[in-house]
Amino acid sequence: MIRRIFPSPILSLALVAMWMLLNGSFGLGQWLMGLLLGWLVPYLTHSLRPTPVRFSHPMTALRLLMHVGVDVIKSNLRVLRGTIAPSNRVPEGGFIVVPLDIRDPNGLAVLAAIMCVIPGTIWSEMALDRSALMVHVFDKQDGEAEIRWIKSRYERPLMEIFE
């Protein structure tokens, strides 16, 4: 019964928190609007999610979030240095193919979001059988190192969280 009314309570709480932080006001009207959105969005979009989210290991998720935040800052600086700073070496972008072990569609969606948020990387294509991912990187000095970085930094924690 309660799952029918609140299909995704964690998403609802996250939406309320995001609404409150983005508005910067903690008045009654903002709380009511945040609660309405926190309930309405998951309720109306529940049928669009094909598989239920099995979320476990919240500390791993917190560590992953912190890693992504640090990586966004480091990658911003790396891209900035590569585009603005004079250097003898010009960054050479390129594609790498990352073999995937993760199979959960929710974990793959989070991996896609991470790859699109990190400056200098973009999720380009996934194999139809979900066995490999093509990623474009800003500076492909060592493709194997990039693959190891993606698998250890993002894929392994996502597997722990979602599988």
C-alpha positions in Angstrom: 0.0 0.0 0.0 2.7 2.5 1.0 4.8 1.6 -2.0 1.9 2.4 -4.3 1.7 5.9 -2.8 5.4 6.5 -2.4 7.1 4.3 -5.1 10.6 5.6 -4.4 11.0 7.2 -1.0 14.7 7.8 -1.4 14.1 9.7 -4.6 11.3 11.6 -3.0 13.6 12.7 -0.1 16.4 13.6 -2.6 14.0 15.7 -4.7 12.7 17.6 -1.6 16.3 18.3 -0.4 17.3 19.5 -3.9 14.3 21.7 -4.1 15.0 23.3 -0.8 18.7 23.8 -1.6 18.1 25.2 -5.0 15.5 27.7 -3.8 17.6 28.8 -0.8 14.4 29.5 1.1 13.0 27.4 3.9 9.6 28.9 4.1 6.4 26.9 4.5 5.4 27.5 0.8 8.8 26.1 -0.4 8.4 23.1 1.9 5.0 22.4 0.6 6.1 22.7 -3.0 9.2 20.5 -2.3 7.0 17.8 -0.7 4.5 18.0 -3.6 7.3 17.6 -6.2 9.0 14.9 -4.1 5.8 12.9 -4.1 4.5 13.7 -7.6 7.6 13.2 -9.7 8.3 9.6 -8.5 4.6 8.8 -8.5 4.1 9.9 -12.1 7.3 8.4 -13.5 7.2 5.1 -11.7 5.9 3.2 -14.8 8.9 4.5 -16.8 11.4 2.6 -14.7 11.6 -0.9 -16.1 13.5 -2.5 -13.2 13.2 -1.8 -9.6 16.3 -0.2 -7.9 18.1 -2.5 -5.5 20.2 0.0 -3.6 22.6 -1.3 -1.0 25.9 -0.3 0.6 25.2 3.4 1.3 28.7 4.0 2.5 30.1 2.8 -0.9 27.6 5.1 -2.6 28.9 8.0 -0.4 32.5 7.2 -1.3 31.6 7.0 -4.9 29.9 10.4 -4.8 33.0 11.9 -3.1 35.3 10.3 -5.8 33.1 11.7 -8.6 33.3 15.2 -6.9 37.1 15.0 -6.6 37.4 13.7 -10.2 35.2 16.5 -11.6 37.6 19.0 -10.1 40.8 17.2 -11.2 39.4 16.7 -14.7 38.4 20.3 -15.0 42.0 21.3 -14.2 43.4 18.7 -16.6 41.2 19.9 -19.4 42.0 23.6 -18.6 45.7 22.8 -18.6 45.3 20.9 -21.9 43.4 23.7 -23.6 44.9 26.9 -22.3 48.4 26.3 -20.9 51.2 26.4 -23.4 52.8 23.0 -23.7 55.1 21.0 -26.0 52.5 18.2 -26.1 49.1 18.8 -27.6 46.3 16.6 -26.0 45.1 13.9 -28.4 41.5 12.9 -27.8 40.4 9.4 -28.7 38.1 6.5 -28.1 38.7 3.7 -25.6 36.6 0.5 -25.3 35.9 -0.4 -21.7 34.9 -4.1 -21.2 32.0 -4.1 -18.8 31.2 -6.5 -15.9 28.2 -4.6 -14.6 24.9 -5.7 -16.0 22.3 -3.9 -13.8 20.5 -1.3 -16.0 20.4 1.2 -13.0 24.1 0.8 -12.4 24.7 1.3 -16.2 22.6 4.5 -16.1 24.6 5.9 -13.2 27.8 5.0 -15.0 26.6 6.9 -18.1 25.8 9.9 -15.9 29.2 9.8 -14.3 31.0 9.5 -17.7 29.0 12.6 -18.9 29.7 14.6 -15.8 33.5 14.1 -15.7 35.1 16.7 -17.9 37.1 15.2 -20.7 35.1 12.0 -20.9 31.8 11.2 -22.7 29.9 7.9 -23.0 29.7 7.3 -26.7 28.3 3.9 -27.4 27.5 0.6 -25.6 27.5 -2.8 -27.2 24.1 -4.3 -27.7 24.9 -7.1 -25.3 26.1 -4.6 -22.7 29.6 -6.2 -22.6 31.6 -3.1 -23.6 31.4 0.7 -23.5 33.0 3.1 -25.9 34.2 6.3 -24.2 35.8 9.4 -25.7 38.6 10.8 -23.6 40.1 14.3 -23.9 43.7 13.0 -23.8 44.3 9.4 -24.6 47.9 9.1 -23.4 47.5 5.6 -21.9 44.2 4.0 -22.9 44.7 1.0 -20.7 45.2 3.2 -17.7 42.0 5.0 -18.5 40.2 1.7 -18.7 41.6 0.5 -15.3 40.6 3.9 -13.8 37.0 3.7 -15.0 36.6 0.1 -13.9 38.2 0.5 -10.5 36.9 4.0 -9.7 33.3 3.7 -11.0 32.3 0.3 -12.2 33.4 -1.7 -9.2 31.6 0.5 -6.6 28.5 0.6 -8.8 28.5 -3.2 -9.0 28.7 -3.3 -5.2 25.8 -0.9 -4.9 23.4 -2.2 -7.5 24.2 -5.9 -7.9 
